[in-house]
Amino acid sequence: MAGVLASVDQRTQLVGENRLELLLFHLHSRHLFALNVFKVKEVVKLPHLNIMPNAHPKVCGVTNIRGESIPVIDLRRAINLPECQRDDDCNLVITEYNRTVQAFLVGKVDQIVNTTWSDIMPPPSSVGKNHYLTAFTKLKRDGQEHLVEIIDVEKVLAEIISYDIQISEDVLDESMLPEFQGKKILHADDSPTARRQVSDTLAQLGIEIIPATDGQAALDILKRWADEGRDVTKEILAVITDAEMPVMDGYRLTYEIRNDTRLKDLYVILNTSLSGSFNQAMVEKVGCNAFLSKFQPDLLVEEVQNRLKEYITQ
């Protein structure tokens, strides 16, 4: 089953081209769900699970994969569906998000599809705020069109793992606090959970966050300001962008910023749940100024503080 994943080298060629690969699977229903292949380390048939006393109710056990103990999250329960039925179709999708490794218990794994972020649609606003989907896409198969629902894993994990936005005392330079007041940061992320984490953290400094739900929305804001004759590099302290977003990803957003003479000097921070040396290489390739793996409030504040010091001296 692990062979369902292509090599990392092959998959990384998609990034920067506004493309992605999705791992499609079922949750013991006719619906198709998906996760970005970049987050997936491995897919294995359901092994023996050891029960963890006093674990979160959505964590159904822990397993050992090649010497590593990995917590297993029942993805059906995690998105508020009834508990997953254990049968021969069950698989574990082992993932890495926010510097942690966890497995999701799912049903039958379908296939990997190659698509483009422009074909990924955000959930309609009419579905409310309590859903667990970050986006949708459509798949044509056997002459029919199927809806694929992409899980908002950051929301799933935030409900299981406590994320503290408290800033350590030794990180913040108190003398800088007056300088933060009134500064603006444009933040592009399709996950409401991620946007709230960044906003709640930086609000403690008095920074105003301008939210955007994808890279295209962020780019539209920047270009509109530039068209109005505003000096965008003076208007905002930095752009913080996720890597993976519908319509336009963060790598493409950075590319477009660097290729617009009015925007090219903006300070761009890539803040993503993807981790590893690959992202460092992509940061250099597309021209980001910094890379932060989610969610680390101290490092976020440290990076923004360093940027402010540089901004003041310009």
N, C-alpha and C positions, 0 to 999 in steps of 0.2 A: 504493500500500500504506500510505503514511503516513496516509491518510484513515481507516484502521481505528480510529484513536484519536479519541476525542471531545475537545472543547476542555477546557483545564485548568479554566476557570471552571465548566463543567458537572460535571466529575468531583469538584471539591472540595466540592460540595454534599453528597456522600456522607459525608465525614469528619465525625465528631462524632455521626453517626447510627448508628454501629456497622456501617456498610456499606462495601463495597469493590467494585471492578471487577477482574476477572481477564482477562488476555490468555491465551487457550488456544492451544497449538501442539503439534505432533508432533516427535519426534526420530527420524524414519524408523522408526517402529514404530506399532502400534495404540494404544499408551498415549497419554493426554492429559496434558500437563504445563501448568503455569501460572506466570505472574509477575504481581505486582500492577501494575495499569496506572499507578499513581502513580510507579513506578520507571522507566517506559518513556517515553523521549523520542520515539522514532520507530521505525517498522518499514520496512525497505527490502529489495528483492530483492538477492540476493548480488552485490556488485560485485567488481571485481578486488582481490585481496589481495596485498600485498607481504610476502614472507617476511622475518622478523626474525631475523638470525643470533643464536644463543645464547639465544633466547627460551625461556621456560618451555614444556615440551612440550605443555601444554594451550592455549597461545596459538598459533593457527594463522596469524597474520599481522597486518597493520595496513592500514587503509583510510583514505581521505580523504573525509570527508563535509562538503561546503561549507566547505572550508578547514581543517577540524579533523582531525588525525590520531588515529584511534581504534583501540586494540588490539582484536583479535577473538579471543574465547575459544570454542573448540569445546565446546559444552555437553555433547555426548555424552561426550567424553573427560573433561570436568571432573567428571562424576558416575560415572566409571569404567566407561563403556560403550565399545565399539569406536568408532574415529574416524568422524565424520560423513561420509556419502556425499554428494559434491557433485553436485547435479542441479538441474533447473528448479524444484523445490519449495523449494529452500533460501532462507532469508531471514536477515537480520541484525536482531536486536532490540537497539536501541541504548538503553542504560540509564544511569541516574545513581545510584550507590550510594556512600555515604561520601565525598561530595565529588569523586568521580572518575567519568569517563565511559568506558564500555566497551561493546562489542557482543558479543552471544552468537550464534553460528552455530547455527541451528535448522533444522528441516525446514519442513513446511507450517504456516502460521499459520491457525488455525481461526476463532475469533471472540472477541469480548469479551462476558463475561457479568457481570451485576450480581447480587451476592449479599450476604449478611450474614455478619458474623464469627461469629455464633452457629451458622452452618452449616459453619464451618471446624473440622475436627477435628485435633488433634495426632496424630502417628504413634504407634501402639501401642508400649509399652515393649518388647514382644517382638521388635521388629525390630532391636534392638541400637543401637549408637552410631555405626556406620560408614556409615549411609545419608546421602543428601543431600537429604532432604525435611524441610521445616519444618512441613508440614500436608497434609491431604487435604480434599477436598470431593466431593460427588456431583452429577452433572448428569443430568437426565432428557432423553432425546432419542429420537425415533422409538419411543416406548413402552418404551425400555430405560433402565436406570440405568448411568451410566458413572462410574468413579472418576477423579478429577482429582488429580494429584500436584503439589504446590506446592514449587518448588525452594528450598532454603535457600541463597540466593545469598551470604550472609555467610560460610558455610562454604566455598563454592566459591572466593570471593575470598581468604579467609584462607590457603588452600593455595597460592595463586599469588603473593599479595603479602604480604610480611613485615610483621606488625604488632608494633611494639615497645612494650612496656608500661613501658619505662624512664621515670622521672620526671626531668625536667630539674632541675638543682640550684637554679636561681633561682626555681623555682615553689613549692617546699615551704618553709614557715616551720618551721624545726626546733623552735622553741619551742612549736609547737602539737602536736608528736608525742605528748606525754603525754595531751593532751586527747582524741586520737583513740581511745585504748585503750578497748575495751569498747563503743564506740558501734556502733549497728546501723543498717543501711540495708536496706530492702526493695526488691528488684530484680526487676521483671517483664519478661521477654523470652522469646519462644518459641524463639529460636535458642540452642542450647547453646554455640556459638562466641562469641556476644555476651555471654552470661552469664559465660563463662570470662574474657573480656577484661576486663570490669568487675571481677570478683572478684579476678583476679590483680593488677590495678592497685591497688585499694583495700586489698587485704590487706597491701600494703607499709606502710600507715599503721596497721595494727592494727585496722581496721574489720571487724566481722562482717557478712557479707552473708547475708540471708535470701532464697533464690531462689523465684521463682514463674514458672510457664511461660506464664501468660496473665493478662490483667487480672482475670478473674473469680476466679482462684485467689488473686491478691493481695488483692482486695477481701474475699474470704472470711476470709483471715488477719486483716485489719484489723478486720472486724466481729466476729470471734470474740473477739479481744482486748478490744474495747470491751464486748462482752456479758459478759465476765468481770470487768468493772469496772476494767480497766487504763487508765491515762492514755496513750493511744496517741501523743499528741504528745510525751510525755516518753520513751516507750518506744523510738522510732526517730528518728534524725537526719533522714532524708529517705526519700522514695519515688522511685526511679529507674524510669521505665517506657519501654518501646518504644512506638512509635505503632501498629504493625501486629502484631496477635496474634490467634490463634483465640479463639473464644467471646466475648471482650470486648477491644476495642482500648484503647490508652492514653488516647485522648481521652475515651472513655466512662468509663474508670476514674477519670480526674480529675474528670469531671462528677459521678460517684457520690460521690466523696470530698467534694467541695465541698457536696454536698446532704445530708450526714449531719452533724448538729451535733457529733457526737463526734469526727469526723475532719476537719472542714472547715479546720482550721488547719495541717494537715500540709504540709510543704514538698515539692513535687512537681517533679521534673526530667524533662522529656521528652528522651530520648536515642535518636535515631533515625537510620537511614541515609537517610531522606528529608531533602532539603535545600531551601533556597530561602526566599523571603519568605513563601510560603504558610504554612509552619509557624509562623513568627513570629505571623501573624494567628490561627492556630488556638490557639496558646499563650495568647494574650490572650482568645480567645473562651471557652475551656473553663476557664481559670484556673490554668494551670501557672505555677510560679514562675520557671522557666528552661528554655531550649531548648539542647541540645547535639547537634551532628551527629557521628555515629560516624566512626571511632573515634579520639578525641583524648585520650590519657591526661593530658597536661598540663592541658588545659582541664577535664577531668573532676575532677582533683585540685583545681584552682583553685576550681571551683564548690563542691565539697564542703567545702573549707577555708573559703571565705567563709560557707557555710551554718553551719559549726561556730562561727565567731566570732559570728554572729548568735544562734545557739542558746545560747551561753554567757551572753550579756548579757540573755537573756529572763528 
